[in-house]
Amino acid sequence: MNTSDESPNTETLTAEDLPQTPLPSASPGAMEEYYQLQTQLYGWTLGMTGVAFVSVWFFYSLGTALSYLIGSCAGIVYLRLLAKNVEGLGRAKQRLGNTGLAIFIGVMIVAFQWKQLEIVPIFLGFLTYKAAIIAYVLRTTLTP
């Protein structure tokens, strides 16, 4: 006895019920856009590194500025490794490795062992790529 005020019998779908199709690979246009973003982030990072290097050299010393530059170069290498890992995510089942963390730890160990290097400028230099990403996002968000 089925009346109009009863709710119909609904089935619950599981993952096995859905068609198993592979995810489409990124279109050439999307990869071109990704490479443009990558280039812009490198440009922003290098620009911020240059401005900060000159500023630190002017206000502090050449040794402090060189420490900052070493950290910034390590940050750029880390950004490059991160970009390569992100680029390869669509093609193969990879996970982000600890290579970037090893770069940071290696630079910090060198700074601890070598008395001429300063730890805080190296650390802040390493974080320059993050500041560049934030500046890029703010610029693209706030400008039409």
C-alpha positions, 0 to 999 in steps of 0.5 A: 500500500503506497500512498502519496505521503510516504517517502520513496525508497532511496538507495545509498551509493557507494564508491563501488557503484560509481564509474571508475574513470581516471582523472583527466590530465592537465590541459596544455593551457593549464600547464602553461598557466602554471609555468607562468605562475612559477616564473612570476613567483621566481621573479617576485622572490628574486626581486624581494631578495634583491631589495632585502639584500641591499637594505640589510647591507645598508642598515647592518653589514655585508656579513649579515646581508650575505647570510640573508642571501644564503638563506634566500638562495636556499629558499629559492632552491626549496621553492624549485623543488616544491614546484617540481613535486607539484608538477609531478603530482598529476602524472604519478602517485608521488608524495612530497618528500623531505628534501626541502626540509633537508635543505633547510636543516643543512643550511642551518647546520652550516650556519651553526658550524660556521661562525661568520654566518648569522642564523636569524638572517639565514632563517629570514632569507629562507622565508623570503619565498613565502613573503613573495607568495603572499605579496603575489596573492595580495596583488592578484586578489586586490587588483582587477 
